[in-house]
């Protein structure tokens, strides 16, 4: 009859850890929690020294690193105004190209025409070169190259018509001033684009009107010459002649009616025996009868 008896421990063999039981319980699973406490108590000074060294290194690195401040300006894009003032552009719907329109506005903000005045005002290119230890550029190279600010970030929150203009700098006041200046430069640039577009459209319309006016005058001259060659009365002049003729006929008709009334009155006077000056009325004579 076989029985499962524990294997006797060899003589002279001791467990690796005093609190970790040997035998079948040692093969049952992970070491108990007491074993972890024993390891921590045994190496507590090494662990505390490592933590202190990490905190000291973090403090030294933090004191030597320059703090960076970020300022953000929010711009609301309004698309209520029509894209054009005449033609099909005035009634065109702008609801399907919102993403393309906002992406275009972001590119305008990052354009050289918007960033260059701000960069020249606050000397941002020189500051970024000093901060990033980049090679210094000559004034001619700075003027010829497009303005690119590496600390500038323009993002659009999803499903909104807002643009967030952020700028980072070690100087908190400079970061705020640059973000606001870029926003104002973008608004001024967009306004100038609209004014220039309206001016160009007005100039184009003036040229078109002048051309139409010249064509109309030329057509009028050719029509007048054609009427003279064919001896055709101008419709307007014909209308004036007809009006004068109608007025003359109306006057003659009125005079004829007045004359008829006078003659009828004279006729009725003659029938009634009333004398009329200049006309001698006949007299009746009684004859004698013979005896």
Secondary structure by P-SEA (a helix, b strand, c coil): ccccccccccccccccccccccccccccccccaaaaaaaaaaaaaaaaaaaaaaaaaaaaaaaabbbbbbbbbbbbbbcccccccccccccccccccaaaaaaaaaaaaacccccaaaaaaaaaaaaaaaaaccccccaaaaaacccccccbbbbbcccccbbbbbbbcccaaaaaaaaaaaaaaaaaaaaaaaaaaaaaaaaaaaaaaaaaaaaaaaaaaaaaaaaaaaccccaaaaaaaaaaaaaaaaaaaaaaaaaaaaaaaaaaaaaaccccccbbbbbbbbbbbcc
